[in-house]
Amino acid sequence: MNVALAAGLLMTAGVMPVGSIIPEPDDFRLQSIHKAAGEQNWPFVAERGMLGCVEMLGKRVVYFIPGDEMERAYNIDINLLAMSVANLGITNVLAPYEDSAQLLYRLVPFVSMGQRLCDQEPGSFVTEPEL
């Protein structure tokens, strides 16, 4: 049985809340981030944006939302294959990189920070780079 079908059956039976499968807007935690002056390893094209974290299927999922565009979120992950599948068709978010090692080197700090963001209460908005 595929996972989506099983999750749908569990939600229908009242065993699993909908929010653990399909996050609602209040489930996200957000933090504003920006490129520091002279920063060489900033992984994104946009010089500022938001990190977002939400728990889905028991896993912390981290997003980068470029600039002020709250309608487009880009999944960031250390699993580059999963990240590329999740972002299929979304371009012009990542700054040019030479190879996957360089991309990971740039992304890991933001993925880690985003996962720590999930320790906050759902609906939290962190304005300072405290994580």
C-alpha positions in Angstrom: 0.0 0.0 0.0 1.4 3.4 -0.9 2.2 5.9 1.9 -0.2 8.6 0.7 -3.1 6.1 0.6 -2.2 4.8 4.1 -2.0 8.3 5.5 -5.4 9.2 3.9 -7.0 6.1 5.5 -5.4 7.0 8.9 -6.7 10.6 8.7 -10.2 9.4 7.7 -10.2 7.1 10.6 -9.2 9.9 13.0 -6.0 8.1 13.9 -3.7 10.8 12.4 -4.4 14.5 12.3 -4.4 16.2 8.9 -1.7 18.7 9.9 0.9 15.9 10.2 0.4 15.1 6.5 -0.6 18.4 4.9 0.8 21.3 6.8 -1.4 24.3 7.4 -0.1 27.9 7.4 0.0 28.0 11.2 2.2 24.9 11.3 5.2 26.8 9.8 8.0 28.4 11.7 9.8 31.3 9.9 13.0 33.2 10.3 14.2 36.2 8.2 17.8 35.8 6.8 20.0 37.9 4.6 23.4 37.8 3.0 26.1 39.4 5.2 28.4 42.0 3.6 31.2 40.2 1.8 29.8 36.7 2.4 31.3 34.3 -0.2 29.2 31.2 0.5 25.7 32.5 0.4 23.9 29.7 -1.5 20.9 31.8 -2.9 20.5 34.2 -5.8 18.2 36.5 -3.6 20.2 38.4 -1.0 17.5 38.0 1.6 14.5 35.9 2.3 13.0 33.6 4.9 13.8 30.2 6.2 10.8 28.1 7.0 10.4 24.8 8.7 7.4 22.5 9.1 7.0 18.9 10.3 5.6 16.6 7.7 5.3 12.8 8.1 7.4 13.1 11.3 10.3 14.8 9.4 11.5 18.4 9.6 11.3 20.0 6.1 13.2 23.2 5.5 12.3 25.8 2.9 13.9 29.0 1.6 11.5 31.7 0.5 13.3 34.3 -1.6 12.9 38.0 -1.0 9.4 39.1 -0.4 7.8 36.5 -2.5 5.7 34.5 0.0 4.1 32.5 -2.8 7.2 30.5 -3.8 9.1 28.2 -1.3 12.2 26.3 -2.3 12.9 23.0 -0.4 16.5 22.8 0.8 18.0 19.5 2.0 21.3 17.7 2.2 19.7 14.9 0.1 20.3 16.6 -3.2 18.3 14.1 -5.2 15.2 14.6 -3.0 15.7 18.3 -3.1 15.9 18.4 -6.9 12.7 16.3 -7.2 10.8 18.5 -4.7 11.9 21.6 -6.6 11.3 20.4 -10.1 10.6 23.3 -12.4 11.7 26.0 -9.9 14.8 27.8 -11.2 16.8 30.9 -10.3 16.9 30.2 -6.6 20.4 28.8 -6.0 23.5 30.8 -6.8 25.9 29.1 -9.3 28.1 26.4 -7.9 30.9 24.3 -9.3 29.9 20.9 -8.0 27.6 19.1 -5.5 30.2 19.3 -2.8 30.3 23.1 -3.0 26.5 23.2 -3.0 26.3 21.0 0.1 29.0 23.1 1.8 26.9 26.2 1.2 23.5 24.6 2.1 24.3 22.6 5.2 24.4 25.6 7.6 21.0 26.8 6.4 19.4 23.3 6.5 20.7 22.9 10.1 19.4 26.4 11.1 16.1 25.6 9.5 15.8 22.3 11.4 16.5 24.1 14.7 13.7 26.5 13.7 11.3 23.6 14.0 12.1 23.5 17.7 10.1 26.7 18.0 6.3 26.7 18.5 4.3 26.3 15.3 3.5 29.8 13.9 6.6 31.3 15.3 8.4 34.1 13.5 12.1 34.7 14.4 13.4 38.1 13.4 17.0 37.9 14.6 19.6 35.4 13.5 19.5 33.7 16.9 19.3 30.1 15.6 
